[in-house]
Amino acid sequence: MARKTTPKKRRTGPQGSVVVIGLGRFGHALALELVDEDTEVLGIDENAEVVQALSGSLTHVVRADSTKEDALRQLGVHEFDRAVVAIGSDLEASILTASLLISFGIENVWAKAISEAHGRILTQLGVHHVVYPEHDMGQRVAHLVRGRMLDYIEFEDDFAMVKTNPPADIIGLTLSNSAVRTRHGITVVAIKRPGEGFTYATPETVVEADDTIIVAGRTRATERFSELQ
């Protein structure tokens, strides 16, 4: 009779903790933001000056060569379930580090890519989330500069959310009477009165001239709507 075995449970780092490898501008900002949100962060960088500068700001910060498996294992990186490869300028180090993290079986690996080719390699390695911070920020700022949007977020599959002021043709009307979805192909999802916070919009919500609204829809539709002012 075959022995019944219990699957070995994979160990994880401290609950809610993240390892950030590469503490340049992107990694530095990301790590500090995580700490501000009460997330424990292990920061790793090969530059002693960078590590020294962040000493005391992160939960743990160490100098190490992230392309060396032994170095990462000694730091317990293989026990984490979330990791970010924030290395950008050294493609070889980025790729080797990402490969090691995937080989450890880490459940969620994010990696910064500086080009489409870099991103494709990271994806082929098995990286779960590839981000293009410079490219994405450039696109976002371009939308803000070109139009009258107050803020802009684009998601996958040609979908965006835009913070903007309402155009004249919906002011003074309820959202249902303005037929904004039919005429403009967007949905007003939230509204903010002067001096108040955002609240969910309903069909009965009346839009006033000094309101700020958040709309959602296809990217081009949200762009056109924001240009109606």
ChimeraX attribute file (.defattr): number of C-alpha atoms within 10 A of each C-alpha:
attribute: neighborCount
match mode: 1-to-1
recipient: residues
	/A:1	3
	/A:2	4
	/A:3	5
	/A:4	6
	/A:5	6
	/A:6	6
	/A:7	6
	/A:8	6
	/A:9	6
	/A:10	11
	/A:11	10
	/A:12	17
	/A:13	17
	/A:14	13
	/A:15	10
	/A:16	13
	/A:17	20
	/A:18	24
	/A:19	24
	/A:20	26
	/A:21	29
	/A:22	27
	/A:23	23
	/A:24	16
	/A:25	11
	/A:26	15
	/A:27	22
	/A:28	18
	/A:29	11
	/A:30	17
	/A:31	28
	/A:32	18
	/A:33	12
	/A:34	16
	/A:35	16
	/A:36	12
	/A:37	9
	/A:38	12
	/A:39	18
	/A:40	20
	/A:41	23
	/A:42	22
	/A:43	27
	/A:44	26
	/A:45	22
	/A:46	15
	/A:47	15
	/A:48	11
	/A:49	11
	/A:50	18
	/A:51	21
	/A:52	13
	/A:53	10
	/A:54	18
	/A:55	14
	/A:56	10
	/A:57	15
	/A:58	19
	/A:59	17
	/A:60	15
	/A:61	23
	/A:62	19
	/A:63	16
	/A:64	18
	/A:65	18
	/A:66	25
	/A:67	18
	/A:68	13
	/A:69	17
	/A:70	11
	/A:71	14
	/A:72	20
	/A:73	13
	/A:74	9
	/A:75	13
	/A:76	14
	/A:77	26
	/A:78	24
	/A:79	17
	/A:80	24
	/A:81	23
	/A:82	20
	/A:83	24
	/A:84	25
	/A:85	26
	/A:86	26
	/A:87	27
	/A:88	22
	/A:89	11
	/A:90	8
	/A:91	13
	/A:92	13
	/A:93	18
	/A:94	23
	/A:95	22
	/A:96	16
	/A:97	23
	/A:98	29
	/A:99	17
	/A:100	19
	/A:101	28
	/A:102	18
	/A:103	13
	/A:104	17
	/A:105	14
	/A:106	20
	/A:107	14
	/A:108	16
	/A:109	21
	/A:110	19
	/A:111	26
	/A:112	24
	/A:113	26
	/A:114	17
	/A:115	13
	/A:116	11
	/A:117	10
	/A:118	18
	/A:119	20
	/A:120	14
	/A:121	14
	/A:122	23
	/A:123	15
	/A:124	10
	/A:125	16
	/A:126	16
	/A:127	24
	/A:128	15
	/A:129	14
	/A:130	20
	/A:131	15
	/A:132	17
	/A:133	13
	/A:134	14
	/A:135	13
	/A:136	13
	/A:137	12
	/A:138	12
	/A:139	15
	/A:140	15
	/A:141	12
	/A:142	12
	/A:143	17
	/A:144	16
	/A:145	11
	/A:146	10
	/A:147	14
	/A:148	17
	/A:149	19
	/A:150	16
	/A:151	14
	/A:152	21
	/A:153	16
	/A:154	17
	/A:155	10
	/A:156	7
	/A:157	8
	/A:158	10
	/A:159	15
	/A:160	20
	/A:161	22
	/A:162	23
	/A:163	21
	/A:164	23
	/A:165	25
	/A:166	24
	/A:167	15
	/A:168	12
	/A:169	11
	/A:170	17
	/A:171	16
	/A:172	14
	/A:173	15
	/A:174	18
	/A:175	20
	/A:176	14
	/A:177	13
	/A:178	17
	/A:179	16
	/A:180	17
	/A:181	14
	/A:182	10
	/A:183	9
	/A:184	13
	/A:185	16
	/A:186	22
	/A:187	19
	/A:188	22
	/A:189	15
	/A:190	18
	/A:191	25
	/A:192	19
	/A:193	15
	/A:194	9
	/A:195	6
	/A:196	9
	/A:197	9
	/A:198	16
	/A:199	12
	/A:200	12
	/A:201	20
	/A:202	14
	/A:203	12
	/A:204	11
	/A:205	17
	/A:206	18
	/A:207	24
	/A:208	20
	/A:209	13
	/A:210	12
	/A:211	17
	/A:212	18
	/A:213	23
	/A:214	24
	/A:215	23
	/A:216	21
	/A:217	21
	/A:218	17
	/A:219	20
	/A:220	14
	/A:221	16
	/A:222	25
	/A:223	21
	/A:224	14
	/A:225	23
	/A:226	20
	/A:227	15
	/A:228	13
	/A:229	12
